[in-house]
Amino acid sequence: MLRVAIQMDPIEAVNIDSDTTFLQAMEAQNRGYPVWVYDFRTLALEDGRLFCRARPVTLRATAGDHVSFGDEVRLDLADDVDVILMRQDPPFDMAYVTATYLLETVHPKTLVVNDPAEVRSAPEKLLVTRFPGLQPPTLISSDPVALMDFHRRHGDVVLKPLHGAGGSGVVRLKADDPNLEALIEIHAVGSRDPLVIQKFIPAVSKGDKRILLVDGEPVGAINRIPAEGAVRSNLHMGGTAAAVELTARDREICAAIGPTLRERGLIFVGIDVIGDYLTEINVTSPTGAQQLKRFTGVDAAALMWDVIERKRAAQGF
């Protein structure tokens, strides 16, 4: 029996019909694992030991009454649990990065999914650049001269913050749009992070495909179709989920990146594919598992726990 702690945003606030972490937690409970949830802000490192304040949960698939809590306890994350799911949502800021440093002190004795050092080393819009030929023309920079030169050369582009998530801050700039310089200035006021500028892919009107991979293997996909006239297809930005099959190009992309994901301990990953191009590799708290199960019957959460059980068995637990 595995003892499971989940580092996540408040579970009482999740949408049980769409939240991937809730599905993962329910599957753990269905397997008989005790489950605790905790906020990353309660992590405490003292004398080389990592602790948190956590609450045991009992979950139900009942909207509005989906969780009951036991009494809060102090967990020693090296001794009291076997698996930690790192599932709090971005922003991928220094608080997020610091949480990966702290969790690294207990991994792999306690298996952290995904590997915290590799999460830290794999910002979602940067990891994709390690695979030439898979993404559209892309520039990552803070330099206004370089960004505006890219715009001149490629015309219709998309601009987004490097460490943004969920479609936040994503804008489309057509070839004659004069606003790029002002947008760069506005971004610089609130952040020192670079921007990503990418050639616009017209195929986005047909959808932005989310493909889930478990231990480097694709298990299925959903399509996220943007609202009429919109660029962002994220579901909480008004996109609509639809069933979709993996294409030969999708499988080619997964075959190219899968071994690297597996080697780096990135067990549960969601990638974004528009047309023939890979745009992001999501390793923090990828979503889409509920929609995938609803459309296809494929349970990515169950497949993830199968892999975790095998890995723990291989460690002698």
Secondary structure as GFF3:
##gff-version 3
##sequence-region A 1 317
A	DSSP	beta_strand	4	7	.	.	.	ID=ss1
A	DSSP	three_ten_helix	11	13	.	.	.	ID=ss2
A	DSSP	alpha_helix	20	30	.	.	.	ID=ss3
A	DSSP	beta_strand	35	38	.	.	.	ID=ss4
A	DSSP	three_ten_helix	40	42	.	.	.	ID=ss5
A	DSSP	beta_strand	44	46	.	.	.	ID=ss6
A	DSSP	beta_strand	49	59	.	.	.	ID=ss7
A	DSSP	beta_strand	67	69	.	.	.	ID=ss8
A	DSSP	beta_strand	73	76	.	.	.	ID=ss9
A	DSSP	beta_strand	83	86	.	.	.	ID=ss10
A	DSSP	alpha_helix	94	104	.	.	.	ID=ss11
A	DSSP	beta_strand	111	113	.	.	.	ID=ss12
A	DSSP	alpha_helix	116	120	.	.	.	ID=ss13
A	DSSP	three_ten_helix	127	130	.	.	.	ID=ss14
A	DSSP	beta_strand	138	141	.	.	.	ID=ss15
A	DSSP	alpha_helix	144	154	.	.	.	ID=ss16
A	DSSP	beta_strand	157	161	.	.	.	ID=ss17
A	DSSP	beta_strand	171	173	.	.	.	ID=ss18
A	DSSP	alpha_helix	180	190	.	.	.	ID=ss19
A	DSSP	beta_strand	195	199	.	.	.	ID=ss20
A	DSSP	three_ten_helix	202	206	.	.	.	ID=ss21
A	DSSP	beta_strand	208	214	.	.	.	ID=ss22
A	DSSP	beta_strand	217	225	.	.	.	ID=ss23
A	DSSP	three_ten_helix	235	237	.	.	.	ID=ss24
A	DSSP	beta_strand	240	243	.	.	.	ID=ss25
A	DSSP	alpha_helix	248	263	.	.	.	ID=ss26
A	DSSP	beta_strand	268	274	.	.	.	ID=ss27
A	DSSP	beta_strand	277	282	.	.	.	ID=ss28
A	DSSP	alpha_helix	289	296	.	.	.	ID=ss29
A	DSSP	alpha_helix	300	314	.	.	.	ID=ss30
###
